[in-house]
Amino acid sequence: MKRLVMMGAASALLLAGGCAFWKSGETADGMRPAKLGFNLAKCGAANPEGITLYQNDIYFTARNDWLNKPAQIMRITAKDKLETVLTFGADVSPLGLAFGPDGNLYVCDNHFADDAWGKSRLLRVTFAGGNPVSVDVVAAGFNHINGIAMKGRDVYVTETVLARAPNGVTTGAVFKFALAQLNAGKPVAVKAAKSDPHCLLTITTRNPKVQYSANGLTFDSEGNLYVCSFGDAVMWKATFDARGAVTSCAPWSDARTMAWMHSLDGAHYDAQDNVIWVADLLGNTVGYIEVATGRAVAIARSSIPHDAPDGNLDTPADVIRRGDKLYVVNFNLEIDRHIATEYQAVSVIKLK
């Protein structure tokens, strides 16, 4: 696997607050243990990255870089049974995924490299009777398509690297498409630039040592949009008027300062407790941000590097809640001080 190096990441890992509504079962330092939920190596899958919940089933992408074989979509059923839903062709490199109100699955197909811009795509996996029947490209021309979220009949995706400036500032963006615009016969031709009519907003990431910007994104119950700055470990918040136009977009919660997180990767809103669950890939941490206050709290963390097959966190890329459990996909990425091994897992963290 290719090794990516990000120099100068902070090494201190400190606890920055308790979790008021989860008391029982906490470890001595206030953290919760991450346990092995699914050993993906046993079913021939690896490098899980994006995760979503649909009709009480959990779906996630398995890129299978470690195995050097085509990527897959996996499903964890309501009874915690692991299934393979779809195996892609060799030309697909999936990250985030989300189901639309049309019952189809939309997948970010990322082909970014420093010498390969404009090669990434948005895919639609059409489902019938609960099974995939076709995979189509519905938009193309992204640099680094990554996270995805739905609101109404619109799909929102992040562009992690819209532009990089000589001073180390990276611009990320959110692109918005109406589902009715997405035609497999004529994919939307995206221009990865602010001038593209589908570019809804941009954010900036100022960490010159981690030049990756907009990553995970999610909406709260009031329709506000939250976007992760990967390199700064800062959550941005955007608000909208009645017509859907952006009225504000600014940094909102600094998870690096409050919870000693090193990055913000995947994010999912949890209406039950009005929090946003976040995965810190670089810091081997999972936590949440309170929507009411913006306070960031870490609830699970493991050492770096971590390659023991115990279910503990290993470059967690995304996290989602189902019932009283968090399901965490561990990307197993060789980056900074992290190492990639045959250990491939979905971790489970019990909340109660």
C-alpha positions in Angstrom: 0.0 0.0 0.0 1.3 3.5 -0.8 2.5 5.3 2.3 1.3 8.9 2.8 3.4 11.1 5.2 2.0 14.1 7.0 4.8 15.8 8.9 4.5 17.5 12.2 1.2 16.2 13.5 0.8 16.8 17.2 1.5 13.7 19.3 -0.2 14.5 22.5 -3.4 12.6 23.1 -5.4 14.0 26.1 -8.9 13.5 27.3 -10.9 16.7 27.0 -14.2 16.1 28.7 -16.7 13.5 29.9 -19.8 12.3 28.2 -22.7 13.3 30.4 -25.4 11.0 29.0 -23.2 7.8 29.0 -22.0 6.8 32.5 -22.1 3.0 32.9 -19.3 1.0 31.4 -16.8 3.8 31.0 -13.2 3.0 31.3 -11.1 4.5 34.1 -10.0 7.5 32.0 -13.5 8.3 30.9 -13.1 6.6 27.5 -15.2 3.8 26.2 -13.6 0.6 24.8 -13.8 -0.1 21.1 -14.4 -3.8 20.6 -14.1 -6.0 17.5 -17.4 -6.1 15.7 -16.4 -7.7 12.4 -13.2 -9.1 11.3 -13.3 -8.2 7.6 -10.2 -10.3 6.8 -12.3 -13.4 7.4 -14.7 -12.5 4.6 -12.1 -11.2 2.1 -12.7 -7.5 2.6 -10.4 -4.7 3.6 -10.0 -0.9 4.1 -13.6 0.1 5.0 -14.0 3.9 4.5 -17.6 5.3 4.3 -20.6 4.3 6.3 -24.4 5.0 6.2 -27.6 3.7 7.8 -30.6 2.8 5.6 -33.8 1.0 6.8 -31.9 -0.1 9.9 -29.2 -1.8 7.9 -25.6 -0.4 7.9 -23.8 -0.1 4.6 -20.1 0.6 4.1 -17.5 0.8 1.4 -14.6 -1.7 1.4 -11.9 -0.4 -0.9 -9.8 -3.6 -0.6 -6.5 -1.8 -1.3 -4.7 -4.2 1.0 -6.0 -7.2 -0.9 -5.4 -5.6 -4.4 -8.9 -6.6 -5.6 -12.0 -4.8 -6.6 -13.9 -2.7 -4.0 -17.2 -3.8 -2.5 -20.3 -2.5 -0.7 -20.9 -4.4 2.5 -24.0 -4.6 4.7 -24.5 -5.2 8.4 -28.0 -6.3 8.9 -30.3 -5.4 11.8 -29.3 -8.8 13.3 -25.6 -7.9 13.0 -25.0 -10.3 10.1 -22.3 -9.2 7.6 -23.1 -9.5 3.9 -21.6 -8.5 0.6 -24.0 -6.4 -1.4 -22.0 -5.5 -4.5 -18.5 -6.0 -6.0 -17.5 -3.1 -8.3 -15.5 -3.2 -11.4 -11.7 -2.6 -11.1 -12.1 1.1 -12.0 -14.0 2.1 -8.9 -12.4 3.5 -5.7 -15.3 4.3 -3.3 -15.3 6.5 -0.2 -18.5 8.1 1.1 -22.0 6.7 0.4 -25.6 7.5 1.1 -29.1 6.4 0.0 -31.4 8.9 -1.6 -35.1 9.2 -1.2 -35.4 7.3 -4.5 -34.1 4.2 -2.8 -30.8 4.2 -4.7 -27.3 4.4 -3.3 -25.0 7.2 -4.3 -21.2 6.6 -3.9 -18.2 8.9 -4.1 -15.7 7.3 -6.5 -12.4 9.0 -5.7 -9.4 8.8 -8.0 -7.4 11.7 -6.6 -3.6 11.9 -6.7 -1.3 14.8 -6.8 -0.9 14.3 -10.5 -4.5 13.3 -11.2 -7.0 16.0 -10.7 -10.5 16.0 -12.2 -10.7 12.2 -12.4 -13.2 11.5 -9.6 -16.9 10.7 -10.1 -20.3 10.3 -8.4 -21.9 6.9 -8.9 -25.5 5.8 -8.6 -26.2 2.2 -7.6 -29.8 1.4 -8.6 -31.6 -1.0 -6.4 -34.7 -3.1 -7.1 -36.2 -5.5 -4.6 -33.4 -4.7 -2.1 -30.6 -5.7 -4.5 -28.3 -3.7 -6.8 -29.1 -4.0 -10.5 -26.8 -1.4 -12.1 -24.0 1.0 -11.4 -23.9 4.3 -13.4 -21.7 7.4 -13.4 -24.0 10.4 -12.9 -21.4 13.2 -12.4 -17.7 13.4 -13.3 -14.9 15.9 -13.1 -14.3 16.1 -9.3 -10.8 16.3 -7.9 -11.2 14.6 -4.6 -14.9 13.7 -4.0 -15.2 12.3 -0.5 -18.2 12.8 1.8 -21.9 12.7 0.9 -25.2 13.6 2.5 -28.9 13.9 1.4 -31.4 16.6 2.2 -34.8 16.3 0.5 -34.3 15.4 -3.1 -30.8 16.9 -3.3 -27.4 15.3 -2.9 -24.5 17.1 -1.3 -20.9 16.0 -1.8 -17.6 17.3 -0.5 -14.6 18.2 -2.7 -11.7 17.8 -0.4 -9.1 19.5 -2.6 -10.7 22.2 -4.7 -7.4 24.1 -4.8 -4.1 24.4 -3.0 -2.3 27.7 -2.5 1.5 28.1 -2.3 1.2 29.2 1.3 -0.3 25.8 2.3 -3.9 26.8 2.5 -6.2 24.2 1.0 -9.7 25.1 -0.3 -12.5 22.5 0.0 -16.0 22.7 -1.2 -19.5 21.3 -1.1 -21.3 20.6 -4.4 -25.1 20.3 -4.6 -27.1 18.4 -7.2 -30.8 17.8 -7.5 -31.5 14.1 -8.0 -33.5 14.9 -11.1 -30.3 16.4 -12.7 -28.4 13.1 -12.4 -28.8 11.2 -15.7 -26.8 8.1 -16.3 -27.1 8.7 -20.1 -25.5 12.1 -19.7 -23.5 12.5 -16.5 -23.2 16.0 -15.2 -19.8 17.5 -16.3 -18.4 19.1 -13.1 -15.7 21.8 -13.2 -13.8 21.5 -9.9 -13.9 25.3 -9.3 -15.9 27.9 -7.4 -17.3 29.0 -10.7 -19.2 25.7 -11.2 -22.9 26.3 -10.8 -23.2 23.3 -8.5 -20.5 24.6 -6.1 -22.6 25.6 -3.0 -19.9 26.8 -0.6 -16.2 26.6 0.1 -14.2 26.2 3.3 -10.5 26.7 3.9 -8.0 24.5 5.8 -4.9 26.3 6.9 -2.7 23.4 8.1 0.2 23.3 5.6 1.3 19.9 6.8 -2.1 18.2 6.2 -3.5 19.7 3.0 -6.9 18.0 2.9 -10.0 20.1 3.5 -13.8 19.4 3.3 -14.4 15.8 4.2 -17.5 14.4 6.1 -20.7 16.4 6.1 -24.1 16.1 7.8 -27.3 18.0 8.4 -29.0 18.6 11.8 -32.7 18.5 12.4 -33.1 22.2 11.6 -31.4 21.8 8.2 -28.1 23.4 9.1 -25.1 21.9 7.3 -21.8 20.8 9.0 -18.6 20.2 7.1 -15.4 18.6 8.5 -12.1 20.3 7.8 -9.8 17.2 7.8 -6.5 19.0 8.2 -7.6 21.6 10.8 -9.9 19.3 12.9 -12.4 22.0 12.8 -16.2 21.7 12.0 -17.7 24.4 9.8 -21.4 25.3 10.0 -23.5 26.6 7.2 -27.0 28.1 7.4 -29.6 28.7 4.7 -32.6 30.9 4.0 -36.0 29.6 3.0 -34.9 29.3 -0.7 -31.9 27.2 0.2 -29.3 30.0 -0.4 -26.3 30.0 2.0 -26.7 32.8 4.6 -23.5 32.0 6.6 -20.6 29.6 6.5 -17.9 29.7 9.1 -15.7 27.7 11.5 -17.9 26.5 14.4 -16.2 23.8 16.6 -12.5 23.4 17.0 -12.1 19.7 17.9 -8.3 20.0 18.0 -8.4 22.5 20.9 -11.3 21.1 22.8 -10.8 17.3 22.4 -7.2 16.9 21.2 -8.4 15.5 17.9 -5.9 15.5 15.0 -8.4 15.5 12.1 -12.1 15.3 11.3 -13.0 12.7 8.7 -16.5 11.2 8.7 -19.5 12.8 10.5 -23.1 11.8 11.1 -25.9 13.6 12.9 -27.6 11.8 15.8 -31.1 13.2 16.4 -31.6 11.1 19.5 -29.0 13.1 21.5 -28.6 16.1 19.2 -24.9 15.4 18.6 -22.7 14.9 15.6 -20.5 11.7 15.8 -17.1 12.3 14.3 -14.1 10.1 13.4 -10.6 11.3 13.9 -8.5 9.3 11.5 -5.1 10.7 12.3 -5.7 10.6 16.1 -7.3 7.1 16.3 -10.2 8.8 18.1 -14.0 8.8 17.9 -16.1 11.5 19.6 -19.0 13.8 19.3 -19.9 17.5 19.0 -22.9 18.9 20.8 -25.1 20.7 18.3 -26.5 23.1 21.0 -23.1 24.2 22.2 -20.4 23.2 19.7 -18.5 21.4 22.4 -16.3 18.6 21.1 -15.7 15.5 23.3 -13.6 12.4 22.7 -15.1 9.1 23.9 -12.8 6.4 22.5 -9.2 6.5 21.6 -6.4 4.0 20.9 -2.6 4.2 20.7 -0.7 5.0 17.5 0.3 2.8 15.7 -2.4 0.3 16.5 -2.5 -3.0 14.6 -3.6 -5.5 17.2 -6.7 -7.6 16.1 -8.7 -6.5 19.1 -11.2 -4.2 17.5 -9.5 -1.1 18.8 -9.4 2.0 16.6 -7.0 2.0 13.6 -7.3 5.1 11.5 -11.1 5.3 11.9 -12.6 6.9 8.8 -16.3 7.1 9.7 -18.7 6.3 12.5 -22.5 6.0 12.8 -25.0 5.1 15.5 -27.5 2.4 15.5 -29.5 1.8 18.6 -27.1 1.9 21.6 -23.9 1.1 19.6 -21.5 3.0 17.4 -20.2 1.3 14.4 -16.7 2.5 13.3 -15.0 1.6 10.0 -11.2 1.4 10.4 -9.5 2.4 7.2 -6.2 0.8 8.1 -4.2 3.5 6.2 -0.5 3.9 6.3 -0.2 7.6 7.0 2.0 9.6 9.4 2.8 7.3 12.3 0.1 4.8 11.4 1.0 1.5 9.8 -1.1 -0.7 7.5 -1.4 -4.4 8.3 -3.6 -7.4 7.6 -5.8 -6.3 10.5 -9.1 -5.2 8.9 -12.0 -4.4 11.2 -15.3 -2.7 12.0 -15.2 -1.7 15.6 -18.2 -1.5 17.9 -18.5 0.9 20.8 -21.4 0.3 23.3 -23.0 3.5 24.6 -25.1 1.9 27.3 
